[in-house]
Amino acid sequence: MTEVATAPRLRLIRLAEVCQRVGLGKTMIYEMIGDGRFPKPYKITPAAARWSEREVDDWIASIIDHAELSNPNDPNFEISGKT
């Protein structure tokens, strides 16, 4: 039997789901976007913005990788989220 390769699923998610996934409130998320530390949303209509699920998942993974390499007790420790 031949296996068919499938592309990763692309999905856009709402702010409420982004907040739930990353454990941050909308104010902090928008502050981090302004600082370049969190993925920007895509404006899909004049009144609606959505985030790429893949970009949010990649951001979470980068935070975990960074945390594993850093010492949170270091006074210079900061979660940048830059990928």
VEXPA-715854 format. One record per atom (N, C-alpha, C): residue number from 1; residue in three letters; x, y, z; atom name. Coordinates in Angstrom, 2 decimals. Each point is the difference from the previous one (the first is absolute). Layout:
! VEXPA-715854
NUM,ala,X,Y,Z,CA
...
This chain:
! VEXPA-715854
1,met,0.84,-1.17,0.00,N
1,met,-0.84,1.17,0.00,CA
1,met,0.89,1.24,0.00,C
2,thr,-0.36,0.99,-0.77,N
2,thr,0.76,1.24,-0.10,CA
2,thr,-0.51,1.00,1.03,C
3,glu,0.95,0.60,0.75,N
3,glu,-0.38,1.03,0.96,CA
3,glu,0.00,1.35,-0.68,C
4,val,-0.99,0.78,0.30,N
4,val,-0.11,1.34,-0.56,CA
4,val,0.42,0.99,1.07,C
5,ala,0.97,0.84,-0.34,N
5,ala,0.46,1.02,0.94,CA
5,ala,-1.05,1.09,0.08,C
6,thr,-0.31,0.41,1.20,N
6,thr,-0.97,1.08,0.16,CA
6,thr,0.70,1.22,0.58,C
7,ala,-0.42,1.15,-0.46,N
7,ala,0.57,1.25,0.48,CA
7,ala,-0.54,0.27,1.40,C
8,pro,0.77,0.71,0.84,N
8,pro,-0.51,0.35,1.32,CA
8,pro,-1.28,0.82,-0.14,C
9,arg,-0.90,-0.23,0.92,N
9,arg,-1.28,0.71,-0.04,CA
9,arg,0.21,1.47,0.32,C
10,leu,-0.54,0.87,-0.82,N
10,leu,0.08,1.43,0.23,CA
10,leu,-1.33,0.46,0.59,C
11,arg,0.08,0.75,1.08,N
11,arg,-1.22,0.44,0.66,CA
11,arg,0.23,1.37,0.59,C
12,leu,-1.00,0.85,-0.07,N
12,leu,0.05,1.31,0.63,CA
12,leu,-0.84,-0.06,1.27,C
13,ile,0.53,0.57,1.08,N
13,ile,-0.68,-0.09,1.29,CA
13,ile,-0.29,1.39,0.56,C
14,arg,-1.06,0.07,0.81,N
14,arg,-0.43,1.25,0.60,CA
14,arg,0.87,0.36,1.20,C
15,leu,-0.10,1.26,0.40,N
15,leu,0.76,0.50,1.14,CA
15,leu,-0.29,-0.80,1.27,C
16,ala,-1.25,-0.37,0.23,N
16,ala,-0.34,-0.76,1.21,CA
16,ala,0.78,-1.31,0.06,C
17,glu,0.15,-0.67,-1.15,N
17,glu,0.76,-1.25,-0.02,CA
17,glu,1.49,0.26,0.18,C
18,val,0.50,1.09,-0.59,N
18,val,1.40,0.37,0.18,CA
18,val,0.27,0.22,1.49,C
19,cys,-0.84,0.77,0.66,N
19,cys,0.16,0.27,1.43,CA
19,cys,0.01,-1.30,0.80,C
20,gln,-0.92,-0.89,-0.31,N
20,gln,-0.10,-1.27,0.71,CA
20,gln,1.25,-0.84,-0.21,C
21,arg,0.50,-0.04,-1.23,N
21,arg,1.17,-0.82,-0.31,CA
21,arg,1.26,0.49,0.68,C
22,val,0.19,1.31,0.03,N
22,val,1.26,0.53,0.53,CA
22,val,-0.09,0.45,1.45,C
23,gly,-1.20,0.06,0.54,N
23,gly,-0.16,0.37,1.40,CA
23,gly,0.24,1.47,0.29,C
24,leu,-0.25,0.84,-0.99,N
24,leu,0.17,1.44,0.16,CA
24,leu,-1.30,0.70,-0.38,C
25,gly,-0.20,1.19,0.54,N
25,gly,-1.17,0.80,-0.35,CA
25,gly,0.22,0.78,-1.27,C
26,lys,-1.10,0.55,-0.52,N
26,lys,0.10,0.70,-1.29,CA
26,lys,0.88,1.24,0.08,C
27,thr,-0.01,0.69,1.12,N
27,thr,0.85,1.20,0.13,CA
27,thr,1.47,-0.37,-0.12,C
28,met,0.40,-1.06,0.69,N
28,met,1.41,-0.43,-0.06,CA
28,met,0.35,-0.50,-1.40,C
29,ile,-0.90,-0.72,-0.63,N
29,ile,0.26,-0.49,-1.36,CA
29,ile,0.23,1.17,-0.95,C
30,tyr,-0.88,1.01,0.05,N
30,tyr,0.18,1.15,-0.89,CA
30,tyr,1.24,0.81,0.34,C
31,glu,0.36,0.07,1.27,N
31,glu,1.24,0.68,0.38,CA
31,glu,1.20,-0.74,-0.59,C
32,met,-0.02,-1.33,0.10,N
32,met,1.10,-0.79,-0.55,CA
32,met,0.05,0.08,-1.52,C
33,ile,-1.15,0.10,-0.65,N
33,ile,-0.01,0.19,-1.46,CA
33,ile,0.68,1.32,-0.34,C
34,gly,-0.34,1.04,0.75,N
34,gly,0.60,1.32,-0.23,CA
34,gly,1.50,0.01,0.19,C
35,asp,0.47,-0.85,0.92,N
35,asp,1.44,-0.12,0.27,CA
35,asp,0.70,-0.97,-0.95,C
36,gly,-0.77,-0.65,-0.87,N
36,gly,0.59,-0.99,-0.91,CA
36,gly,0.30,-1.33,0.66,C
37,arg,-0.68,-0.28,1.13,N
37,arg,0.27,-1.23,0.74,CA
37,arg,-1.11,-1.05,-0.14,C
38,phe,-0.98,0.26,-0.84,N
38,phe,-1.10,-0.95,-0.20,CA
38,phe,-0.48,0.14,-1.43,C
39,pro,-0.47,-1.10,-0.61,N
39,pro,-0.46,0.07,-1.39,CA
39,pro,-1.16,0.98,-0.19,C
40,lys,0.03,0.72,-1.09,N
40,lys,-1.08,0.93,-0.34,CA
40,lys,-1.20,-0.77,-0.55,C
41,pro,-1.19,0.54,0.24,N
41,pro,-1.19,-0.63,-0.59,CA
41,pro,-0.15,0.38,-1.46,C
42,tyr,-0.83,-0.76,-0.70,N
42,tyr,-0.36,0.30,-1.38,CA
42,tyr,-1.38,0.64,0.01,C
43,lys,-0.12,1.13,-0.66,N
43,lys,-1.27,0.71,-0.08,CA
43,lys,-0.80,-0.65,-1.13,C
44,ile,-1.07,-0.72,0.34,N
44,ile,-0.74,-0.73,-1.04,CA
44,ile,-1.25,0.76,-0.46,C
45,thr,-0.48,0.93,0.82,N
45,thr,-1.04,0.95,-0.39,CA
45,thr,0.31,1.29,0.75,C
46,pro,-0.70,1.08,-0.30,N
46,pro,0.27,1.24,0.75,CA
46,pro,-0.22,-0.16,1.51,C
47,ala,-0.85,-0.94,0.40,N
47,ala,-0.30,-0.15,1.43,CA
47,ala,0.54,-1.29,0.62,C
48,ala,0.73,-0.79,-0.76,N
48,ala,0.45,-1.30,0.53,CA
48,ala,1.47,-0.25,-0.28,C
49,ala,0.69,-0.42,1.06,N
49,ala,1.41,-0.38,-0.12,CA
49,ala,0.14,-1.42,0.54,C
50,arg,0.86,-0.77,-0.63,N
50,arg,0.24,-1.37,0.44,CA
50,arg,1.50,-0.27,-0.04,C
51,trp,0.43,-0.95,0.85,N
51,trp,1.40,-0.41,0.06,CA
51,trp,0.18,-1.33,-0.68,C
52,ser,1.16,-0.18,-0.58,N
52,ser,0.36,-1.29,-0.58,CA
52,ser,0.26,-0.97,1.16,C
53,glu,-0.72,-1.11,0.01,N
53,glu,0.20,-1.01,1.03,CA
53,glu,1.44,-0.47,0.00,C
54,arg,0.55,-0.19,-1.18,N
54,arg,1.38,-0.47,-0.11,CA
54,arg,0.99,1.00,0.59,C
55,glu,-0.20,1.30,-0.26,N
55,glu,0.90,1.02,0.54,CA
55,glu,-0.10,0.07,1.53,C
56,val,-1.21,-0.14,0.53,N
56,val,-0.16,0.01,1.46,CA
56,val,0.66,-1.24,0.60,C
57,asp,-0.20,-1.16,-0.61,N
57,asp,0.64,-1.23,0.48,CA
57,asp,1.52,0.11,-0.06,C
58,asp,0.52,0.60,-1.07,N
58,asp,1.46,0.19,-0.11,CA
58,asp,0.51,0.94,1.09,C
59,trp,-0.79,1.05,0.31,N
59,trp,0.39,0.93,1.06,CA
59,trp,0.06,-0.73,1.34,C
60,ile,-1.02,-0.82,0.28,N
60,ile,-0.02,-0.77,1.24,CA
60,ile,1.23,-0.90,0.07,C
61,ala,0.31,-0.69,-1.08,N
61,ala,1.17,-0.89,-0.02,CA
61,ala,1.29,0.78,0.24,C
62,ser,0.10,1.20,-0.57,N
62,ser,1.22,0.81,0.20,CA
62,ser,0.13,0.43,1.45,C
63,ile,-1.12,0.29,0.66,N
63,ile,0.03,0.38,1.41,CA
63,ile,0.48,-1.17,0.84,C
64,ile,-0.52,-1.19,-0.29,N
64,ile,0.42,-1.20,0.73,CA
64,ile,1.48,-0.27,-0.21,C
65,asp,0.45,0.08,-1.26,N
65,asp,1.43,-0.21,-0.30,CA
65,asp,0.86,1.02,0.73,C
66,his,-0.41,1.25,-0.01,N
66,his,0.75,1.07,0.66,CA
66,his,0.05,-0.23,1.51,C
67,ala,-1.13,-0.40,0.57,N
67,ala,-0.07,-0.22,1.45,CA
67,ala,0.88,-1.16,0.42,C
68,glu,0.10,-1.02,-0.83,N
68,glu,0.84,-1.15,0.32,CA
68,glu,1.48,0.36,-0.02,C
69,leu,0.36,1.01,-0.77,N
69,leu,1.40,0.41,-0.11,CA
69,leu,0.37,1.12,0.95,C
70,ser,-1.00,0.63,0.62,N
70,ser,0.25,1.16,0.83,CA
70,ser,-0.26,-0.31,1.47,C
71,asn,0.51,0.86,0.83,N
71,asn,-0.22,-0.10,1.43,CA
71,asn,-0.98,1.09,0.42,C
72,pro,-1.26,-0.35,0.34,N
72,pro,-0.96,1.04,0.36,CA
72,pro,0.36,0.74,1.28,C
73,asn,0.95,-0.50,0.77,N
73,asn,0.44,0.71,1.21,CA
73,asn,1.04,1.08,-0.30,C
74,asp,0.49,0.01,-1.24,N
74,asp,0.94,1.03,-0.44,CA
74,asp,-0.76,1.32,-0.12,C
75,pro,0.48,1.10,0.60,N
75,pro,-0.72,1.27,-0.07,CA
75,pro,-0.14,0.53,-1.42,C
76,asn,0.81,-0.48,-0.94,N
76,asn,-0.09,0.43,-1.39,CA
76,asn,-0.92,-0.88,-0.84,C
77,phe,-0.61,-1.01,0.64,N
77,phe,-0.88,-0.93,-0.71,CA
77,phe,-1.24,0.73,-0.49,C
78,glu,-0.30,-0.17,-1.28,N
78,glu,-1.21,0.58,-0.58,CA
78,glu,-0.46,-0.89,-1.13,C
79,ile,-1.30,-0.21,-0.06,N
79,ile,-0.56,-0.79,-1.10,CA
79,ile,-0.21,0.95,-1.17,C
80,ser,0.77,-0.19,-1.03,N
80,ser,-0.10,0.91,-1.14,CA
80,ser,-0.99,-0.48,-1.03,C
81,gly,-0.07,-1.30,-0.22,N
81,gly,-0.92,-0.53,-0.99,CA
81,gly,0.41,0.23,-1.42,C
82,lys,1.15,0.61,-0.21,N
82,lys,0.46,0.25,-1.37,CA
82,lys,0.50,-1.29,-0.59,C
83,thr,-0.42,-0.25,-1.22,N
83,thr,0.41,-1.24,-0.68,CA
83,thr,0.84,0.34,-1.20,C
